[in-house]
Amino acid sequence: MKWDYTCKDCGVNTRKGKVNFYSVTDELWKEFGVGRGMLCLECFRKRLGRDFKKEDFPPCYLNYFDNPVVREIINPTEEEINELHNKIRNN
């Protein structure tokens, strides 16, 4: 199966740049997401109807280290970063 990385709302290619690769909680994606499809970060925020908050993003490498916009929202503490590093090392 070939993945379609096109945002289902605005049509932007979510593979370009790091801003549109993110992970939100399963609960939020089930309520506002598009199943196995993609949404750019801005379109997801519009569907959510509010600004993002830290609790919207689960601790994962993608959110903590790859996406600079999400990292700024999360603003992980040194302890949270260390916990994630340990979790990654132990898997």
C-alpha positions as CSV (number, residue, x, y, z in Angstrom):
1,M,0.0,0.0,0.0
2,K,1.4,3.4,-1.0
3,W,0.9,6.1,1.6
4,D,-0.8,9.4,0.6
5,Y,0.9,12.2,2.5
6,T,-1.6,14.9,1.3
7,C,-3.4,16.8,3.9
8,K,-7.1,15.8,3.5
9,D,-8.3,19.4,4.2
10,C,-5.9,21.7,2.4
11,G,-3.9,19.5,0.1
12,V,-0.4,20.4,1.3
13,N,2.2,17.6,1.1
14,T,2.8,16.8,4.7
15,R,6.2,15.0,3.9
16,K,7.8,18.4,3.1
17,G,9.5,19.8,6.1
18,K,9.2,18.6,9.7
19,V,6.3,20.8,10.8
20,N,3.6,18.5,9.6
21,F,4.9,15.2,11.0
22,Y,3.5,15.0,14.5
23,S,1.5,12.7,16.8
24,V,-1.5,13.6,18.9
25,T,-3.2,11.5,21.5
26,D,-5.4,8.6,20.2
27,E,-8.5,10.2,21.6
28,L,-7.9,13.5,19.8
29,W,-7.2,11.7,16.5
30,K,-10.3,9.5,16.8
31,E,-12.5,12.6,17.3
32,F,-10.9,15.1,14.9
33,G,-8.5,13.1,12.6
34,V,-9.0,11.4,9.3
35,G,-8.4,7.8,10.1
36,R,-5.3,6.6,8.3
37,G,-5.1,9.8,6.3
38,M,-3.0,12.9,7.0
39,L,-3.7,16.4,8.2
40,C,-1.2,19.2,8.3
41,L,-0.7,20.6,11.8
42,E,-2.7,23.8,11.0
43,C,-5.7,21.9,9.6
44,F,-5.7,19.7,12.7
45,R,-5.7,22.7,14.9
46,K,-8.6,24.2,12.9
47,R,-10.6,21.0,13.4
48,L,-9.7,21.0,17.1
49,G,-11.1,24.5,17.3
50,R,-8.5,25.8,19.8
51,D,-4.8,26.2,20.2
52,F,-2.8,23.2,21.0
53,K,-1.7,22.4,24.6
54,K,1.0,20.1,25.9
55,E,-1.4,17.3,26.8
56,D,-2.5,17.0,23.2
57,F,0.9,15.5,22.2
58,P,2.1,12.1,23.6
59,P,5.8,11.9,24.5
60,C,7.5,10.4,21.5
61,Y,10.7,11.1,19.5
62,L,8.7,12.7,16.7
63,N,7.1,15.3,19.0
64,Y,10.1,15.9,21.3
65,F,12.9,16.1,18.8
66,D,11.8,16.1,15.1
67,N,9.0,18.8,15.0
68,P,10.2,22.2,16.2
69,V,6.7,23.7,16.3
70,V,5.4,20.8,18.5
71,R,8.5,20.9,20.6
72,E,7.9,24.5,21.4
73,I,4.3,23.8,22.4
74,I,5.4,20.9,24.6
75,N,8.4,22.6,25.9
76,P,9.6,19.4,27.5
77,T,11.6,19.5,30.8
78,E,15.0,17.9,31.1
79,E,13.4,15.2,33.2
80,E,10.8,14.5,30.5
81,I,13.5,14.3,27.8
82,N,15.5,11.9,29.9
83,E,12.5,9.7,30.5
84,L,11.8,9.5,26.8
85,H,15.5,8.7,26.1
86,N,15.4,5.9,28.6
87,K,12.1,4.6,27.2
88,I,13.6,4.5,23.7
89,R,16.8,2.8,24.8
90,N,14.8,0.1,26.7
91,N,12.6,-0.8,23.7
